[in-house]
């Protein structure tokens, strides 16, 4: 029997956000994806392709899963957990959506742009909720008199 530890699955994604169109609500919304395979709501993410760096993978996954182009910003916490008994490492970035159109596909059935409070209710994994809190901390408190900085 080998004592070798399994090689971690490497993945990357983004907490995708945009300025909210409703001036009476929260100044930003967060994009969540619904994955029918798992029946859950999550942030866009996926495995790295061979030789791909994590940030490139994160931007690619956002585009593939949401149809959105994005401008990546600050790194967010890296998540470590197990999938099927194998370790998984997912690097995340805050990323502002810059435009695009979603088309449902075999991985993602629906995307929703929701205020952060609703994102916290919809996200199935507690580890994903912490990413929303970190995004809000990085962007700073909303200024009711002006746009996000």
C-alpha positions in Angstrom: 0.0 0.0 0.0 1.4 3.4 -1.0 1.6 6.3 1.5 1.6 8.8 -1.4 -1.0 11.5 -1.1 -3.2 12.1 -4.1 -2.3 15.0 -6.3 -4.8 17.8 -5.6 -7.3 18.9 -8.3 -6.3 22.4 -9.4 -9.2 24.8 -10.2 -9.9 28.5 -10.4 -12.8 30.9 -10.5 -14.1 34.3 -9.8 -16.7 36.0 -7.7 -18.2 37.9 -10.6 -19.8 41.3 -9.8 -21.3 44.3 -11.6 -22.7 47.6 -10.6 -26.4 47.2 -9.9 -28.9 48.8 -12.2 -31.3 49.6 -9.3 -30.2 52.8 -7.6 -32.5 52.0 -4.6 -30.8 48.7 -3.8 -27.3 47.5 -3.0 -24.8 49.1 -5.4 -23.6 45.8 -6.7 -24.9 42.4 -7.8 -23.1 39.1 -7.8 -23.4 36.4 -10.5 -24.2 32.9 -9.4 -24.4 29.8 -11.6 -26.8 26.9 -11.2 -25.1 23.5 -11.9 -27.8 20.9 -12.6 -25.2 18.0 -12.2 -24.9 19.0 -8.5 -28.2 20.8 -8.1 -26.5 23.7 -6.5 -25.7 27.5 -6.8 -22.1 28.4 -6.9 -19.5 30.9 -8.3 -18.2 30.2 -11.8 -15.1 28.0 -11.5 -13.5 25.0 -13.1 -10.4 22.9 -13.5 -7.2 24.2 -15.0 -6.2 22.8 -18.4 -2.7 21.3 -18.7 -0.1 24.1 -18.5 -2.7 26.8 -17.8 -2.1 29.4 -15.1 -4.9 29.9 -12.5 -5.9 33.4 -13.4 -6.2 32.5 -17.1 -8.4 29.5 -16.1 -10.5 31.7 -13.9 -11.3 34.2 -16.7 -11.9 31.3 -19.1 -14.3 29.6 -16.8 -16.2 32.8 -16.2 -16.6 33.2 -20.0 -17.6 29.5 -20.5 -20.1 29.3 -17.6 -21.7 32.8 -17.7 -21.0 34.2 -21.2 -19.5 37.3 -19.5 -16.1 38.9 -20.1 -14.5 40.2 -17.0 -11.8 42.3 -15.5 -10.1 40.4 -12.7 -9.1 42.3 -9.7 -7.9 41.3 -6.2 -7.3 37.7 -5.3 -9.7 36.2 -2.9 -9.1 33.3 -0.4 -8.1 30.0 -1.9 -10.4 27.2 -0.9 -9.2 23.7 0.0 -11.7 20.8 0.2 -12.2 17.2 -0.9 -14.1 15.9 -3.8 -14.6 12.2 -4.0 -11.8 11.6 -1.5 -9.4 13.7 -3.5 -8.1 17.1 -2.4 -9.2 20.1 -4.4 -7.6 23.6 -4.4 -9.6 26.5 -6.0 -8.0 29.9 -6.4 -10.5 32.8 -6.7 -10.4 36.4 -7.8 -12.8 39.3 -7.6 -13.8 40.1 -11.1 -16.0 42.9 -12.6 -18.2 41.8 -15.4 -17.6 43.9 -18.6 -20.4 42.4 -20.8 -21.6 39.3 -22.5 -24.7 37.1 -22.9 -25.4 33.8 -21.1 -26.5 30.8 -23.1 -27.5 27.7 -21.1 -25.1 24.7 -21.6 -24.5 21.2 -20.3 -22.7 22.5 -17.2 -24.7 25.6 -16.3 -28.5 25.8 -16.6 -29.0 29.3 -15.3 -27.2 32.4 -14.0 -28.6 34.9 -11.6 -27.4 38.4 -10.8 -28.4 38.9 -7.2 -27.6 41.3 -4.3 -25.0 40.0 -1.9 -27.6 39.2 0.8 -29.5 37.0 -1.6 -26.2 35.4 -2.8 -25.6 34.4 0.8 -29.0 32.7 0.9 -28.7 30.9 -2.5 -25.1 29.6 -2.3 -25.2 26.0 -1.2 -21.7 25.7 0.2 -20.7 27.7 3.3 -17.2 28.1 1.9 -18.6 30.0 -1.1 -20.5 32.4 1.2 -17.2 33.6 2.7 -16.0 34.7 -0.7 -19.0 37.1 -1.0 -18.1 38.6 2.4 -14.5 39.0 1.3 -15.5 40.7 -1.9 -17.6 43.2 0.0 -14.7 43.8 2.4 -12.4 44.5 -0.5 -14.7 46.8 -2.3 -15.5 48.7 0.8 -18.8 50.0 2.3 -21.3 51.2 -0.2 -21.6 54.9 -0.6 -25.3 55.8 -1.1 -24.3 59.1 -2.7 -21.9 57.7 -5.3 -20.7 54.7 -7.4 -18.4 52.0 -6.3 -14.7 52.7 -6.4 
